[in-house]
Amino acid sequence: MRFKYRLHMPPSIYNFKDVHCKNQACISHPSHFEHALPYFKQVHGNVFACRYCETHHTYTEIWH
C-alpha cells in the first residue's frame, strides 16, 4: 500500500540563523546588530512577507 504526501510551503518561517530580511533598512537585517529575530509570514504560494517591514521575498531569497 502506497501513500501520497502533498508537500506545501510552511505558513511562517522564523528562528533560523540562516534567514534574514533583504531590506537593509529593516530592524531584522544583520547589519543593524539589533538581534531582532527574523520572522516571515506566507502571503501566497512561495512569497513571504517580513513581520517588521512587510517586504515581500520569495522562499529562496530569505535564505543566504
N, C-alpha and C positions, 0 to 999 in steps of 0.2 A: 504494500500500500504506500503510495507516494502522496506527500502533502506539498502544496504550493504555498509559498510565503510571498506576500506582497511587501516589498520594501518601499519606504517613503522617507521623506525628509523629516527630521525632528521638528517639533513645534518651536523649540528655542535652543540656543547654543550658549553656554556660559561655563565659567570656572575652568577654562583650559588655558594653559600658559601660552600656547602657540596661536592664539587668536587675538586680534585687536582691530579696532576701527581704523580704517584707512584715512579718515578725515583728520588732518593734523591739528585742527582746532578743537577736536573732541577731548573731553576730560579723560577718556579711557585710552587715548593714544599714549604709547610708552614714552614719548619724548617729554611729557609733562611731569613724569615721576609722581603722579597723584595716587598711584596704586588703586585706582578705580577698577573694579572687576569688569571685564568686558561682558556684555550681555546682548544677545541678538534674538529678536522675535521674528518668526516666519511671517512674511507678508503674503506671498503666494508662490507656489512652485519652489524654485530654488533661490528665491530672493528673500533676504533677511534685512531687517532694519535695526540699527543701533538703538539701544534703550535711551541713551543720553542725547545724541544729536539727531536721531532719526534718519541718518544717511543710509541709503539702500546699498546693499552689497549682494553679489551672488555668493553662493556657498563656497566656491573656491577662492574668492577674493579675501575672505576673512582669515584664511589660514596662511601663515607665512613660513 
